[in-house]
Amino acid sequence: MPGIRQILHRLRAVENIGRMTRTMEMISTAKYKAYHNRCTAIVEYHDALARAGYLLVTPQVPIEHPLLKENSSGRSAILAIGSTRGFCGAYNDYICRLVEVHINAASQTGKKLDIYAPARRLIATLGHRGIVPTKIYHNVDEIPSNIQIDEITGDFIEQYMNGSLDHFGVVYMRYYSATSQHAQTLTILPLTELIDDLTTRATVIWPWELSFEDFYLSPSGDRVIEELARMIIRSSFERCFMEAALSEHIARMLAMRNATDNAREMIKELTNEYNRARQGQITGELLDIIGGSEASQ
């Protein structure tokens, strides 16, 4: 049985850990609420882009544009979004398993797959499984700025438009609700698949009771279409990072809450153990005093 000094040392260590996990839980809770409010505020914007995208891919006369066609170069790419920090359970493991699914699928079909990722905790998880990303993006914020999004998406858009890329997707933890998040892949290119996903998720797909007549575009239709396509891609890309952040902070909230509860249980057990050890020590000291008194008589 450990001595009183060891029990006190363990008790203080567990109390410090409990305070730390509680603080981390509170920080993730505050960040989750902030990101959730931000995500809710742009729902109408995403719905409007979904409606515009639906018009883009369902015209009476099909639109000819490189972003709306399918390529056949035999090369695909994915961008895997991991957690910015640790202590969030199996978050990165779920992302890594889905990346492995893409690797196996590309191997079976004989296609080349390039893996991209921000410099986050996922890089170490991928490294343990022998997966080396083609490119790592450094200094990317938890929610990338517009400049960072343009730099990343612009490269893939250009590759797709010149025909050197067949498919580009984002592997991330998709947020459905506070109790439901799953690792999934959102197809960004070809654009038709992205728009199909957006219209499915939109609150209102399209007000069918409205009718439209022919209209003129200024500037040219190709330029309008390409700018609209880039807006849809940038918006969807940002939403992937936002949902990944929401899911990460929820995972950390739950992990730290469980850790705090476990610390409280351990503190209770150690306190009882300390009380028993202290009571035994006091009883022993009393017996020594009584024994010494009897011996002196």
C-alpha positions in Angstrom: 0.0 0.0 0.0 1.5 3.4 -1.0 2.4 5.8 1.8 0.6 9.0 2.7 3.2 11.1 0.9 2.8 9.2 -2.4 -1.0 9.4 -2.2 -0.9 13.2 -1.6 1.5 13.5 -4.6 -0.8 11.6 -6.9 -3.8 13.5 -5.6 -2.3 16.9 -6.4 -1.2 15.7 -9.8 -4.7 14.4 -10.6 -6.2 17.7 -9.4 -3.9 19.7 -11.7 -4.8 17.4 -14.6 -8.5 17.9 -13.8 -8.2 21.7 -13.8 -6.3 21.5 -17.2 -8.9 19.3 -18.9 -11.7 21.4 -17.6 -10.1 24.6 -19.0 -9.5 22.9 -22.4 -13.1 21.8 -22.4 -14.3 25.4 -21.7 -12.0 26.8 -24.5 -13.3 24.3 -27.1 -16.9 25.0 -26.0 -16.4 28.7 -26.6 -14.8 28.1 -30.0 -17.5 25.7 -31.0 -20.2 28.2 -30.2 -18.4 31.0 -32.1 -17.9 28.8 -35.2 -21.4 27.5 -35.0 -22.8 31.0 -35.0 -20.6 31.9 -37.9 -21.7 28.8 -39.9 -25.4 29.5 -39.2 -25.0 33.1 -40.4 -23.9 32.1 -43.9 -26.5 29.4 -44.5 -28.5 31.7 -46.8 -25.4 32.5 -48.8 -24.7 28.8 -49.3 -28.3 28.2 -50.4 -28.1 31.1 -52.9 -24.9 29.6 -54.4 -26.6 26.2 -54.5 -29.5 27.7 -56.5 -27.0 29.5 -58.8 -25.0 26.3 -59.3 -28.2 24.4 -60.1 -28.9 26.8 -62.9 -25.3 26.4 -64.1 -25.5 22.7 -64.6 -29.1 22.4 -65.8 -29.6 24.9 -68.6 -31.8 24.2 -71.6 -28.7 24.4 -73.8 -25.7 22.7 -72.1 -22.8 25.1 -71.2 -19.4 24.2 -72.5 -16.7 25.0 -69.9 -13.6 23.2 -68.7 -14.9 23.1 -65.1 -18.1 21.4 -66.2 -16.6 18.6 -68.2 -14.9 15.3 -67.2 -11.2 14.8 -67.7 -9.3 11.5 -68.3 -5.7 12.1 -67.3 -5.7 9.2 -64.8 -4.7 11.5 -61.9 -6.7 12.5 -58.8 -6.0 14.5 -55.7 -7.4 14.8 -52.2 -6.8 17.4 -49.5 -7.0 15.8 -46.0 -8.0 18.2 -43.1 -6.8 17.0 -39.7 -7.1 18.5 -36.3 -5.1 21.6 -35.4 -4.3 20.3 -31.9 -4.4 17.0 -30.0 -6.7 15.7 -27.2 -9.6 15.2 -29.6 -10.0 11.4 -29.4 -9.8 9.4 -32.6 -10.4 12.4 -34.9 -7.3 12.0 -37.0 -7.6 8.2 -37.1 -10.9 8.5 -38.8 -9.5 10.9 -41.4 -6.5 8.7 -42.0 -8.6 5.6 -42.6 -10.6 7.4 -45.2 -7.4 8.5 -46.9 -6.3 4.9 -47.0 -9.6 4.0 -48.7 -8.8 6.5 -51.4 -5.2 5.1 -51.7 -6.5 1.6 -52.1 -9.2 2.6 -54.6 -6.6 4.5 -56.7 -4.3 1.4 -56.6 -7.0 -0.9 -57.7 -8.1 1.3 -60.7 -4.5 2.0 -61.7 -4.8 5.8 -61.2 -2.3 8.2 -59.6 -3.4 9.8 -56.3 -1.8 12.9 -54.9 -2.4 13.7 -51.2 -2.3 17.2 -49.9 -2.7 18.4 -46.3 -2.3 21.4 -44.0 0.6 21.2 -41.5 -1.4 19.7 -38.7 -1.5 16.7 -36.4 -2.7 14.5 -39.2 0.7 14.6 -40.8 2.2 12.5 -37.9 -0.7 10.0 -38.1 -0.2 9.6 -41.8 3.5 9.1 -41.3 2.9 6.3 -38.8 1.1 4.5 -41.6 3.7 5.1 -44.2 1.7 7.8 -46.1 3.8 10.8 -47.3 1.7 13.7 -48.6 2.6 15.1 -52.0 2.5 18.7 -50.5 2.0 20.1 -47.1 0.6 23.6 -46.7 2.3 25.5 -43.9 0.9 28.4 -41.9 -2.7 27.7 -42.8 -5.2 29.1 -40.2 -7.8 26.9 -38.5 -10.3 28.6 -40.8 -8.2 29.8 -43.8 -8.4 33.4 -44.9 -9.7 34.3 -48.4 -6.1 34.7 -49.6 -5.1 31.2 -48.3 -8.2 29.6 -49.8 -7.5 31.3 -53.2 -3.9 30.1 -53.2 -5.0 26.5 -52.5 -8.1 26.2 -54.7 -6.6 28.3 -57.5 -3.9 25.7 -58.1 -6.4 22.8 -58.4 -8.8 24.8 -60.6 -6.0 25.5 -63.0 -4.9 21.9 -63.0 -8.4 20.7 -63.8 -9.0 23.3 -66.5 -5.8 22.3 -68.3 -6.9 18.6 -68.2 -4.1 17.3 -65.9 -6.5 16.5 -63.0 -9.6 14.2 -63.2 -10.9 14.5 -59.6 -10.3 16.7 -56.6 -11.9 16.1 -53.2 -11.6 17.2 -49.6 -11.4 14.6 -46.8 -12.7 16.1 -43.6 -14.9 15.5 -40.6 -18.3 16.5 -41.8 -20.6 18.2 -39.3 -24.3 17.3 -39.2 -25.2 18.2 -35.6 -23.7 18.4 -32.2 -24.2 14.7 -31.8 -23.3 13.5 -35.3 -20.0 14.0 -37.2 -18.5 11.6 -39.8 -15.4 11.5 -41.9 -16.4 12.0 -45.5 -15.1 13.2 -48.8 -16.6 16.2 -50.6 -15.9 16.2 -54.3 -14.9 19.7 -55.4 -14.0 18.9 -59.0 -15.7 18.1 -61.4 -18.0 20.9 -60.5 -21.1 19.1 -61.4 -20.6 16.6 -58.5 -20.0 19.5 -56.0 -23.2 21.3 -57.1 -25.1 18.1 -56.8 -24.0 17.9 -53.1 -24.8 21.5 -52.5 -28.3 21.3 -53.9 -28.9 18.2 -51.8 -27.8 20.0 -48.6 -29.5 23.4 -49.4 -32.5 24.4 -47.3 -34.4 25.2 -50.5 -33.2 23.7 -53.7 -35.2 25.9 -56.0 -38.5 27.8 -56.1 -40.1 25.8 -58.9 -43.1 28.1 -59.1 -41.0 30.9 -60.7 -40.4 31.1 -64.4 -37.6 32.8 -66.4 -37.1 34.3 -69.8 -34.0 34.7 -71.8 -31.5 37.2 -70.5 -28.2 38.8 -71.5 -25.0 38.5 -69.7 -22.4 41.2 -69.2 -19.4 40.5 -69.1 -19.4 37.4 -71.3 -21.1 34.2 -70.3 -17.8 32.2 -70.0 -16.3 34.8 -67.6 -19.5 34.9 -65.5 -19.6 31.1 -65.4 -16.0 30.8 -64.3 -16.3 33.5 -61.6 -19.4 31.8 -60.3 -17.7 28.4 -60.3 -14.8 29.8 -58.4 -17.1 31.4 -55.8 -18.9 28.1 -55.3 -15.6 26.2 -55.0 -14.1 28.8 -52.5 -17.3 28.8 -50.5 -17.5 25.0 -50.3 -13.8 24.8 -49.4 -14.2 27.3 -46.6 -17.2 25.3 -45.3 -15.1 22.1 -45.2 -12.6 23.8 -42.9 -15.4 25.3 -40.8 -17.2 22.0 -40.3 -13.8 20.3 -39.6 -13.2 22.9 -36.9 -16.7 22.4 -35.5 -16.2 18.6 -35.4 -12.7 19.0 -33.8 -13.9 21.2 -31.0 -16.9 18.9 -30.3 -14.5 15.9 -30.2 -12.2 17.8 -27.8 -15.1 18.9 -25.6 -16.2 15.3 -25.2 -12.7 14.0 -24.7 -11.9 16.6 -22.1 -15.2 16.2 -20.3 -14.6 12.5 -20.0 -11.1 13.1 -18.8 -12.4 15.6 -16.2 -15.0 13.1 -15.0 -12.4 10.5 -14.7 -10.1 12.9 -12.8 -13.0 13.6 -10.3 -13.5 9.9 -9.8 -9.8 9.3 -9.2 -9.7 12.3 -6.8 -12.5 10.7 -4.9 -10.8 7.3 -4.7 -7.4 8.8 -3.8 -9.1 11.0 -1.1 -10.7 7.9 0.4 -7.4 6.0 0.2 -5.6 9.0 1.9 -8.2 9.1 4.7 -7.8 5.3 5.3 -4.0 5.6 5.3 -4.1 8.7 7.6 -6.5 6.9 9.9 -4.3 3.9 10.0 -1.3 6.1 10.8 -3.1 7.8 13.6 -4.3 4.5 15.0 -0.7 3.2 14.9 0.6 6.2 16.7 -2.0 5.9 19.4 -1.2 2.2 19.9 2.5 3.2 20.2 1.7 5.8 22.9 -0.5 3.3 24.8 2.1 0.6 24.5 4.8 3.0 25.8 2.6 4.1 28.7 2.0 0.5 29.7 5.7 -0.4 29.5 6.6 2.5 31.8 4.2 1.4 34.5 
